[in-house]
Amino acid sequence: MNEEQKHDAKMDVANKPKGRPQPRPEDLVKLVRILAKDIRGNLNLYRGLGSIKGISWSFANAVCTTLKLDKTKKIQDLSEQEIKQIENFIQNPEGLPSFLFNRRMDRDDGTDKHVYGADLGLQTEFDIKRLKKIKSFKGVRHQLGQPVRGQRTKSHFRRNKKKSGGGTVTAKPVAKPKAAEATKGDKKK
């Protein structure tokens, strides 16, 4: 290398932007929207479907098997037709056994259905409100903020995370006034 090439190499290092390196176009990850949820494109189909609220690993497996899709295929490699097919199947899952559904024998209409996304959160909230309203044991436990499913409460589920001991706080010793210290010093002499 001659002097001119060395100088150019030093200038390239000096002019290089500091901080995080800029991603190359082939490294960028595409987001795919399925059922109002943005899923990173570098995930495989099986794991990406599992990131949607209300879709478990078993339901995601059933979707892939029923629609004959490769579970290891990347989400960003799916065509628009495949995405529509997945969305339609999840909205109306026909041919699946009822044990895969998360809402069997619904109180409102008595059918087996599968709820996902924001609807699942709303449905759960309505169920808890109904339990509180009828003052069932589970509803009362929800109101009190206690565990609902029979867990022990002696050592966990404490509201106050401080040391136990009846909740009494000992007073800190008060600093003695300087005038009192001066009189004590006179008595010692």
C-alpha angles and dihedrals in degrees: 000000000000124000094265093055091048090052092050091050091051091049091051090054092046094049094047110117114252125229127034116006116247113252119246117238092252090054095055115109120224121221117225121199115218119170094345092308124113110224123191110249096224092067119095118247096255094053094038093056089049090060090066111096110254097021113107127196090259093051091047089051090050091051092051093046096046095047091042094235125152109253092208095053114116116250092232090057093060117109122233089252092055091049091051089047091052092047093049092048094050091048091050109021103188121175096027121118114256094241089073092060119094096213111049120175094004114214093230102051106003095236132123112251141159119235122196141172122005091348089065092056092048092048092051091048091051091049092053092047090052091051091050092048095053089042096231119169091260091048093052090049089052090051092051093047091238127137112280104201102061102273119155117261103193096092104015140042092049117161094205109059094191125104114295118243109120095294095273118143119209116227118245116242112265118236112251117244115254093236091061091050091052093054091050090052090054092054093055093059 
